[in-house]
Amino acid sequence: MTTAKPQIVDPQAHDAFCTFARSMGLDPDDLWVGRYVDYEWKHSRYVFEHACHSLKGQQALEFGCNYGATAIVLATLGVTVTAIDIDEQYIELAKLNAARYGLSEKITFLHVTDTTRLPFEAAQFHLASCNSVLEYVPADVLQKVQHEIDRVLAKNGLIFIAGTSNRIWPKEVHSGKWCVNYLPPRLDHILFAGQSLERGVFPWQILRGFGDYQNADLASNGKAYLAAKASMGIPQNRLQILRITNRLLGLFGITVGLITPSISVTLRKA
């Protein structure tokens, strides 16, 4: 049975969402604000569905929930979600977002200021989603954060990494700036007048930083990853390139999602 796409069902909550978004200087009609749920439904949903035999009843941590789009998708798929973010305004907007979709009771949103000490029991979650967030964690605490996510994830649990800017690429995907990924931050005040520049994360930091994890994409020969891409409707020529590249990289123990401009990989806890 196909799960129905999430729909806005509460007009009052929708109006409140739009009003609060505007108060934050955001356009509620923007793809990455008010239409973000639709985007994630057409993208991350397939990653979850193809990686898991069953999602219903699973407990998930959405780390860095932004405006709540991925959490809403997970809840629609039957997952019980705890979503956290360090930005209190993001949490308030995410709550309104969930309310307009009628999912407030299925998602717990928490403002967490110190992500190196998560307010959860050990092994509390079956799944953890890190969607376009790890690159924003300060480099000096990234591994502490990863270890904390590991602590709250149960044995055999899955971590979904998606949309994470890849530092091996010359162009940083979020800012669109060239070569900043190759420059150390200590040079920013000299080369960029003290600007705080966005940088990606190296693939090996993703693979090794959480602890003892298996690359689930490699274990399945990329089947779940490629099936998700096919379900997203990417052009056949691109899909074929991904298939060939994945086959070649597999000879070296690498999956194609680790070398794309945005890192995409699913890790399984040993």
Stockholm file with secondary structure:
# STOCKHOLM 1.0

chainA/1-270         MTTAKPQIVDPQAHDAFCTFARSMGLDPDDLWVGRYVDYEWKHSRYVFEHACHSLKGQQALEFGCNYGATAIVLATLGVTVTAIDIDEQYIELAKLNAARYGLSEKITFLHVTDTTRLPFEAAQFHLASCNSVLEYVPADVLQKVQHEIDRVLAKNGLIFIAGTSNRIWPKEVHSGKWCVNYLPPRLDHILFAGQSLERGVFPWQILRGFGDYQNADLASNGKAYLAAKASMGIPQNRLQILRITNRLLGLFGITVGLITPSISVTLRKA
#=GR chainA/1-270 SS CCCCCCCCCCHHHHHHHHHHHHHTTCCTTSTTTTTHHHHHHHTHHHHHHHHCSCCTTCEEEEESCTTSHHHHHHHHTTCEEEEEESCHHHHHHHHHHHHHTTCGGGEEEEECSCTTSCSSCTTCEEEEEEESCGGGSCTTTHHHHHHHHHHHEEEEEEEEEEEEEBTTSSBCTTTCCBSGGGSCGGGHHHHSTTCCCCCCBCHHHHHHHTSSEEEHHHHTTTHHHHHHHHHHTCCHHHHHHHHHHHHHHHTTTCCGGGTSSEEEEEEEEC
#=GC SS_cons         CCCCCCCCCCHHHHHHHHHHHHHTTCCTTSTTTTTHHHHHHHTHHHHHHHHCSCCTTCEEEEESCTTSHHHHHHHHTTCEEEEEESCHHHHHHHHHHHHHTTCGGGEEEEECSCTTSCSSCTTCEEEEEEESCGGGSCTTTHHHHHHHHHHHEEEEEEEEEEEEEBTTSSBCTTTCCBSGGGSCGGGHHHHSTTCCCCCCBCHHHHHHHTSSEEEHHHHTTTHHHHHHHHHHTCCHHHHHHHHHHHHHHHTTTCCGGGTSSEEEEEEEEC
//
